Amino acid sequence: MLEIRNLHVSTDNKEILKGVNLKINKGEVHAVMGPNGSGKSSLSLALMGHSRYKITSGQILLDGKNINSLAPDKRAKLGLFLAMQYPVAVPGVSVFNLLRSANKNLESQKVSPIEFQNKIKKEMKNLKMDEKFLSRSINDGFSGGEKKKAEILQLSILKPKYAILDETDSGLDVDALKTVSKGISEVSGPNIGILLITHYQRILKYVKLASEREIAD
């Protein structure tokens, strides 16, 4: 499980998280809701190891391992994933190269470039993304909806153990929201735990979890 024990976090000498406790088992989806300034995004960034956020006390345990002092890349290799509220642009690095490099660092089994590309294209079709995005620089010139779809594409390809989705529904129109929610639904299952951070209940309306899909089938 991903476990947060009495977590206190400060930034700019101000305490912003004051004793957060949470357990997320694989196969579970937890939603955290609240207004601006309540610490939701700060929690996500602290979990991922952002240098601006200092853990003053408490623990973050990933499958029993204390990751408080680990760099973000080390946390990612252990299976932690963050879809950011405001995805950053990375000019000069294509979407395909990002996914290929990240997958090579996470996967022990080698996959040919053609096989991997076909896998990506299948997921892009599900997310209604044009294949031209593969050759474009990450988030460079992307609309808000395209950025969020690109984050879910990374999630579906990299298949982490635990995913933190920070306001993935922010700025999406209804059609994009349904598409992104469908992507989250298809990723959900017994091998992943999800922390879904949001302002609104609307995304919860569209996310259909693995257990619900089985009942419907």
C-alpha positions as MATLAB code, in Angstrom:
seq = 'MLEIRNLHVSTDNKEILKGVNLKINKGEVHAVMGPNGSGKSSLSLALMGHSRYKITSGQILLDGKNINSLAPDKRAKLGLFLAMQYPVAVPGVSVFNLLRSANKNLESQKVSPIEFQNKIKKEMKNLKMDEKFLSRSINDGFSGGEKKKAEILQLSILKPKYAILDETDSGLDVDALKTVSKGISEVSGPNIGILLITHYQRILKYVKLASEREIAD';
ca = [
       0.000    0.000    0.000;
       0.853    3.679   -0.203;
       0.637    4.915    3.375;
       0.842    8.458    4.718;
       1.458    8.657    8.454;
       0.919   11.903   10.383;
       2.508   13.914    7.567;
       3.515   17.504    8.289;
       4.848   19.553    5.382;
       6.118   23.130    5.177;
       7.048   25.481    2.341;
       8.499   28.967    2.613;
       8.622   28.446    6.403;
       4.859   27.949    6.551;
       3.241   24.675    7.589;
       0.651   23.662    5.009;
      -0.034   20.016    5.854;
      -0.756   19.318    9.486;
      -0.852   15.625   10.241;
      -2.282   13.908    7.143;
      -3.060   10.185    7.457;
      -4.116    8.008    4.535;
      -3.780    4.415    3.344;
      -4.242    3.487   -0.316;
      -4.180   -0.205   -1.149;
      -3.797   -1.527   -4.677;
      -7.217   -1.830   -6.241;
      -8.544    1.189   -4.353;
      -9.413    4.676   -5.566;
      -9.519    7.473   -2.988;
     -10.892   10.933   -3.794;
      -9.637   14.030   -1.977;
     -11.836   17.097   -2.416;
     -11.544   20.646   -1.130;
     -11.334   24.337   -2.062;
      -8.297   26.234   -3.322;
      -5.605   26.631   -0.708;
      -6.605   23.568    1.311;
      -3.333   21.748    0.535;
      -4.467   19.193   -2.070;
      -1.788   19.960   -4.662;
       0.797   20.457   -1.926;
       0.064   16.920   -0.755;
       0.565   15.530   -4.267;
       3.861   17.367   -4.754;
       5.146   16.375   -1.315;
       4.330   12.733   -2.048;
       6.321   12.934   -5.283;
       9.304   14.610   -3.625;
       9.189   18.195   -4.885;
      12.155   20.051   -3.397;
      10.041   23.049   -2.404;
       8.041   20.982    0.076;
       9.854   19.986    3.264;
       8.591   17.081    5.370;
       8.983   18.235    8.965;
       7.545   15.093   10.524;
       5.668   11.956    9.585;
       6.305    9.295    6.974;
       5.452    8.327    3.416;
       5.629    4.557    3.003;
       5.483    2.842   -0.391;
       4.980   -0.897    0.054;
       6.519   -0.565    3.509;
       9.571    1.440    2.359;
      10.084    4.923    3.768;
      10.533    7.232    0.765;
      10.776   10.564    2.623;
      14.350   11.194    1.504;
      14.140    9.765   -2.019;
      14.389   11.935   -5.138;
      11.372   12.025   -7.481;
      12.987    9.699  -10.053;
      13.641    7.096   -7.361;
      10.024    7.291   -6.224;
       8.904    6.867   -9.829;
      11.038    3.751  -10.251;
       9.402    2.289   -7.141;
       6.018    2.721   -8.815;
       4.723    6.192   -7.884;
       3.210    8.383  -10.597;
       1.987   11.993  -10.566;
      -0.308   13.583  -13.131;
       0.260   17.262  -12.432;
      -2.390   19.946  -12.121;
      -0.369   22.149  -14.477;
       1.691   19.890  -16.784;
       4.852   21.624  -17.931;
       6.070   21.948  -21.510;
       9.384   20.306  -22.424;
      10.505   21.735  -25.789;
      12.779   19.428  -27.776;
      11.623   16.180  -26.132;
       8.929   14.358  -28.077;
       6.034   12.531  -26.461;
       7.263    9.258  -27.959;
      10.825    9.678  -26.680;
       9.577   10.509  -23.189;
       7.382    7.417  -23.060;
      10.060    5.191  -24.600;
      12.796    6.370  -22.205;
      10.559    6.157  -19.138;
       9.335    2.691  -20.107;
      12.899    1.421  -20.665;
      13.800    2.561  -17.137;
      10.776    0.840  -15.602;
      10.351   -2.324  -17.666;
      12.657   -5.323  -17.253;
      11.285   -6.944  -20.401;
      12.512   -5.439  -23.666;
       9.923   -4.309  -26.197;
      10.778   -3.441  -29.787;
      10.200    0.168  -30.892;
       7.497   -0.990  -33.326;
       5.636   -2.997  -30.665;
       5.867   -0.112  -28.254;
       4.675    2.386  -30.839;
       1.670    0.198  -31.664;
       0.845   -0.010  -27.970;
       0.960    3.765  -27.661;
      -1.195    4.278  -30.747;
      -3.853    1.971  -29.319;
      -4.005    3.998  -26.114;
      -4.035    7.262  -28.076;
      -7.020    6.041  -30.046;
      -8.877    5.369  -26.781;
      -8.074    8.924  -25.669;
      -9.052   10.400  -29.061;
      -5.551   11.797  -29.549;
      -4.091   12.394  -32.997;
      -1.015   10.226  -33.644;
       0.850   13.382  -34.666;
       1.228   14.118  -30.959;
       3.902   11.405  -30.767;
       6.393   13.577  -32.649;
       5.459   16.825  -30.905;
       7.378   18.230  -27.942;
       5.790   17.370  -24.597;
       2.911   19.763  -23.853;
       4.489   22.424  -26.095;
       1.558   24.305  -27.590;
      -0.938   21.777  -26.241;
      -4.372   22.942  -25.137;
      -5.442   22.305  -21.543;
      -7.413   19.228  -22.578;
      -4.536   17.871  -24.686;
      -2.161   18.209  -21.748;
      -4.486   16.234  -19.481;
      -4.951   13.527  -22.120;
      -1.159   13.308  -22.482;
      -0.883   12.743  -18.714;
      -3.423    9.906  -18.858;
      -1.558    8.464  -21.859;
       1.594    8.323  -19.715;
      -0.380    6.666  -16.928;
      -1.814    4.007  -19.239;
       1.568    3.195  -20.792;
       3.781    3.253  -17.683;
       1.292    1.387  -15.444;
       2.571    2.484  -12.005;
       1.666    0.824   -8.716;
       0.179    4.041   -7.327;
      -1.051    7.090   -9.239;
      -1.727   10.577   -7.893;
      -4.021   12.493  -10.244;
      -3.980   16.171   -9.278;
      -7.092   17.917  -10.609;
      -6.998   16.009  -13.881;
     -10.512   17.315  -14.568;
      -9.483   20.969  -14.278;
     -10.335   23.045  -17.353;
     -11.880   20.179  -19.340;
     -15.089   20.481  -21.307;
     -17.661   17.709  -20.931;
     -16.438   15.654  -23.908;
     -12.779   15.815  -22.826;
     -13.801   15.018  -19.257;
     -15.613   11.872  -20.400;
     -12.613   10.778  -22.483;
     -10.127   11.355  -19.662;
     -12.436    9.640  -17.163;
     -12.696    6.652  -19.483;
      -8.893    6.476  -19.590;
      -8.714    6.492  -15.790;
     -11.422    3.848  -15.616;
      -9.556    1.525  -17.965;
      -6.323    1.883  -15.985;
      -8.015    1.165  -12.645;
      -7.864   -2.399  -11.366;
      -6.341   -4.699   -8.747;
      -2.745   -3.749   -9.565;
      -2.952    0.000   -8.995;
      -4.001    2.343   -6.208;
      -5.263    5.774   -7.222;
      -5.450    9.067   -5.327;
      -7.832   11.333   -7.235;
      -7.588   14.997   -6.216;
     -10.403   17.248   -7.401;
     -12.535   20.309   -6.720;
     -15.736   18.791   -8.012;
     -17.753   15.605   -7.983;
     -18.275   15.620  -11.740;
     -15.252   13.441  -12.557;
     -16.434   10.881   -9.985;
     -19.663   10.651  -11.958;
     -17.808    9.465  -15.060;
     -15.018    7.311  -13.608;
     -16.204    3.733  -13.815;
     -13.947    1.515  -11.750;
     -12.865   -2.028  -12.555;
     -15.294   -3.578  -10.051;
     -18.193   -1.619  -11.565;
     -17.185   -2.709  -15.078;
     -17.230   -6.352  -14.002;
     -20.710   -5.973  -12.492;
     -21.936   -4.235  -15.642;
     -20.487   -6.998  -17.821;
];
